[in-house]
């Protein structure tokens, strides 16, 4: 079974210097991930810190996994 996916393209979040050194070249989304985390916490969810992976960023929200991946388009 494929996980649910949501694709978001925005220019509201900056790319931090050397952000893609923890993932892969041109894989971004750290600021968006932190913003999203704060919103989930505001809704009462338990949310772990971001975990950088080579394909993007992952965040665990209570018992579900939320994958956050960004690429410069």
PyMOL commands that set and color helices and strands:
alter all, ss='L'
color gray80, all
select helices_A, chain A and resi 19-21+30-42
alter helices_A, ss='H'
color red, helices_A
select strands_A, chain A and resi 27-28+51-53+56-61+64-68+70-71
alter strands_A, ss='S'
color yellow, strands_A
deselect
rebuild
show_as cartoon
